[in-house]
């Protein structure tokens, strides 16, 4: 996957965007822009753990979509 150039990630559409650590904002923004991370009811839950099913979906999207 080729990452586009991003200066400042735009996560403003997520209610909990402020909870994303500063070092992760660009990475999360790239994943959102690529459609890998889609959020859940307007939130991305950056402090929560992933379930096995959620991790499988992320891996699938990274490998097979776009």
Secondary structure, 3 states (H helix, E strand, C coil): CCCCCCCCCCCCCCCCHHHCCHHHHHHHHHHHHCCCCCCECCECCCCCCCCHHHHHHHHHHHHHCC
